[in-house]
Each structure stands twice: as C-alpha cells, then as structure tokens.
Amino acid sequence: MKKLISILPLVFLLCFTFDCQDKEAMAELEELKAEEAVEEQNKEIVRQLYKAIDEQNFDTLLELSASDGVCHIAGVPEAVPIKAATDVIKSYYEAFPDSTHDIKAIIAEGDIVAVRFTQVSTHTGDFEGIPPTGKKISVECQHMFRLANDKIAEAWMVEDNLGM
C-alpha cells in the first residue's frame, strides 16, 4: 500500500505532463492548419488575378489589388503602382488579345505566393511600334506576390522578354 501511495503522485504527474504536451501539440496543429488555410486562400487570390487578366477584366484585377500596391519589374529601377502596371497590361492585350497564363507551379509561404507560368499569345495588333505578325509567342515568367488583408500589396515580376 505504501508503494501504491508513493507511485500515485508520479502517475498523476505523468498524466498531467502528457495532457499538457497533448494540448500544446493540438494548439500547434491548429496554428499550422490556420496558416495552411491562409496560404491556400492567398494562392486562390493570385489564381483569380491571372484569370481576370486573361479575361481582360481589369476592374477585377484592381479590386484584387491594394490601392497602394506596387510592382517591382525587372529592369525598372523604381516600384510602379499597380494601377500604372494595369495600364501597361491593357496595352499588351491590345496587341495580344488572346494572351493566357499557363500556370506551371504556384507555391505559398505565409503572405508570399510565387508563380511560374508560360504566357502564350498571338501577335494581332501593334506592339511598341511593331506591326502585327500573326505569330504565336510564348514567354516564360516568374512572379512573386505579397498579400495583405486579402489583397495584392506587392508584386515582383521577372519575364523572359528577350525570348519573346
């Protein structure tokens, strides 16, 4: 009986310890699930962005973007407001109206979403002084986005325009 009484506190201590560890593990699991849900939501926002661009729905593009959002474009020294970048995209679609984004990979970590895609288009309108050729082109691209409050806050764009 003495042994049982001396072992009983140890059993309670072990049960309490395992119970606390289990609660910590459950809290950590819930945190990971919440983070994963945010990352999936961010990837979906980026997919909606490309869908809106492909459909030339530039109002939706702007709705998905923060009003003070900016683009960092390879070769351009200053960040460009998303509104100004949208105007450039519109002019691109005047020359390449059938342009689509074929997403090859999309990865999210926290508030960052990275996308690798091929943009496929047919040159049917004037593009920067070049008359229409009727030729199909494809451009390999990598974009990265930072989202805040379910909006595109920043974009970094690297595109193989020489390969175009």
N, C-alpha and C positions, 0 to 999 in steps of 0.2 A: 504494500500500500504506500510505503514511503517513497519507493521508486516511482510509482504512478504519480504521486503528488509532485515530485521533483521534475518529472518529464512533462507534465501537463502544461506548465508555463512555456516550455520550449515549443510544444506543439502549437499553442496559441500564437506565439511569436512567429513561428514559421508560416502559419496560415495568414497572419496579418501581413507579413512581408510579401508573400506570393500574391495576396489580394491587392496590395499597393502596386506591385510590379504589373499585375494584370491591368489595373486601372491606367497606369502610365502607358502601357503598350496600346490599350484601346484608345486613349487620347491621342497618341502619336498616329495611330492608324486613321482616326477620324480627320486629323490635320492633313495627312497625306491624301486622303480621299477628297477633301475640300480643295486642296491645291490642284489635284488632277482635274477636278471639275472646272476650275477657273482656266486651266491650260486648255482644256477641250473647248470651252466657250471662246477663248481667245483665238484658237485655230479656226473655229466656225466664223467668227467675225472677219478674219482675213479671207477665208473662202468666199464669204458674201461680198467682200470688197472686189475680188477678181471677177466674180460673176457680174457685179454691177458694171465694172469696166467693160467686160466682154459684151454686155447688153447695151453699152453706151448710156447707161443710166447714171449720169454724173451727179445728179441730185442725191442719189443713194450713196455714192462714193463720199460726198461731202458730209452726209448725215452720219456715216460710219467713222468720220474723222473728227478729231478735236478741233475746235475753232482756231486754236493757236498751234495746231500741229505743223510739223516741218518735215521736209525730205532732205536727206543728205545724199547727193548724187555724185557718183564717182566722176572726178574731173571738174567739178564745180566747187570753188573754194568756200562759198557761203551756203548755209542752210537755206532752202527755198520753202516758203509757206506752201502747205498742201493745196490751197486754192490756186496758187500760181502753177504748181505742178499739174493740177487738173486741167488747166487751160492748155498746157503742152500736150497732155494725153488726148484732149479733144482734137487738137490739130493733127496728131498722129493718126487718129481714127478717120480723119477726112481723107488721108492718103491710103490708109489700110483699113477699110471699114469692116472686113471680115476677121479681124485680128482676134485670136483667142489665146488664153493661157492654159497650157497643158501642164498641170502641176505634177511634178515627179516626186517631190518629198516636202513634207511640212512637219516641223518639229517645234514644240513649245517647251519653254522652261521659265516658270514664273510669269513675268509680264512680257517676255520676249517670244516672238514667233519668227522662225526662219523658214523661208520657202525657196525651193529650187524648181524652176519651171522652164519650159520652152514656149516662146511666143511665136505663133505661126500666123502668117498674114499673106495677103496678095496685094501687090502694089498697083492700085487702080486710080490713084489721084496724085496730084503734085505733092512732092515731099521735099521740102527745103530746096526748091528750085529744080528738082529732078522730075521730068515728066513721067507719067505712068508707064510702067514697063509690062504690066500684066504678069510679072513673075512672082512666084511664091517665094517667101523668105522665112527663115526661122532664126530666132535669136535666143541663145542660152542666157538665162538670167538667174540672179540670186538676190533676193530681197530679205531684209530683216525689219521687223516692226516692234515697237514698244507700245503697249496698250496701257491706258489709264482710264479708269471709270468707263470701261467697255467701249472705248474709242481709240482709234489710231492716233497716238500722240507724236510718234517719230517713225520715220522710215529711212532705211539705208538701202540704196539701190546700186547694184553692180550688174551691168548688162554688156554682152559682147557685141557692141555696135559695129566694131570693125568686121566681125564675122557676118554681119548682116549683108 
